Amino acid sequence: MYYSMSRLSVLDVRWADLFNATAAPTFMKYHYNPYYELIIVAEGTVNFQVEDSSLTLSVGDSIILKPWERHGGWGNASSGGSFFWAQFSCEPGLEEFALHRAPELTIVHAPRTELRTVNTRYEDPVILPRLDRSTKRYKLLGLFQELVETMKEPVGYFRLEATLLLARMLHMMADDFLQRSHLDTSFPVSYITFRRLVDLLNNGHETQLDRKRLEAALDRKYEYLCQVFKKYAGSSINQYIHQLRIQRAKHLLHHTSLSVKEIASQIGYDDPFYFSRMFKRLEQVSPQQFREQK
């Protein structure tokens, strides 16, 4: 079984410790927990009962439990090893993921979140194995040890540190899954060019970014740059430049006393009347009407 977790999930470590199955008689009893649990065996072997499944885990083996799953030990407790154990909340929660869908995963994608004028979020799916033996298991154990020490000796922003450590572990497990699944995670050259072009536009839209300057900066023909931008952004380069300028104008109208003419000049329009027409085309109101709406 695999889980799908949103890249934007909010993680919060509630508890973490190193647990010795041999020394804790309560381990053999069933437990229920309102949080997610990440368990990684640190030493020896550990017999876990999870609902109706009996599992024997060895050093480096990990398992993720969902809230309220019944779990405990089985067999001879005296032969048990030790394991790291963390309880954490996750919002939005983990969803079951069918492994046969892996080839359909859009790991390499081009969301429009690079564009400053887009406010939507893209919640990439991060795939986590429920039961796993990572090739990076010793690094995982080292991070888990740091997590336990952080939770046991709280100092300063220890909760932030704990969250970052847990996120690093989950990222390591998810990345290991990608590598073992042999999914193509490389990005096409055109996408790299698109990102460079967006950076140039974001940082220089108030200047005259004409054909010659774009070609010189990116070492690509203007026609190719237009095709690449249209492919990933869904609009033309000129449309995006206007959107960036109007975005800046809206801020200046609400947060400064600059005149419409001064704002037009500051954001790259020599003609204030052209600026007003462009503003109304994109915002359906004139610059002055927008200012009065504050």
Buried (B, 14 or more C-beta within 10 A) or exposed (E): EBBBBBEEBEBBBBBBBBBBBBEBEEBBEEEEBEBBBBBBBBBBBBBBBBEEEEBEBEBBBBBBBBBEBEBBBBBEBEEBBBBBBBBBBBEEEBEEBEEEEBEEBEBEEBBBEBBBBBEEEEEEBBBBBBBBBBEBBEBBBEBBBBBBBBBEEEEEEBBEBBBBBBEBBBEBBBBBBBEEBEBEEEBEEBBEBBEBBBEBBBEBBBEEBEEEBBBEBBEBEBEEBBEBBBEBBEBEBEBBBBBBBBBBBBEBBEEEEBEBBEBBBBBBBEEBEEBBEBBBEBBEEBBEEBBEEE
